Amino acid sequence: MNAQVVDILFLIVSILLIVIIILQKSNEDASQAFTGKKSELFANKKERGIDVWINVITSVLSVAFFILAILAAFFVKR
C-alpha cells in the first residue's frame, strides 16, 4: 500500500468519522453537562433503530482510523 493511498483513506475516514459523530443524538443538554445537574451517565437506556447503526458505524470508523494512523506513522518512518 502506497503512502498517498493511506493519506487519502485517512482523510476520508476522518471526515466520515466527524460527520457520523455529529449525527449522533445527544442525551443531555450542554449546560447540564458542565453543572453535573441531572446526570444520567450510567443510566440503562437501550438504543433502538438508527442509533444502533450509527454506533456500529462509529465503532468501525474508529478502528479504521486507528489502523490508518498506525500505517501512516509506518510510512513516515520510511
Beta strands, then each sheet from edge to edge (+ up, - down):
end
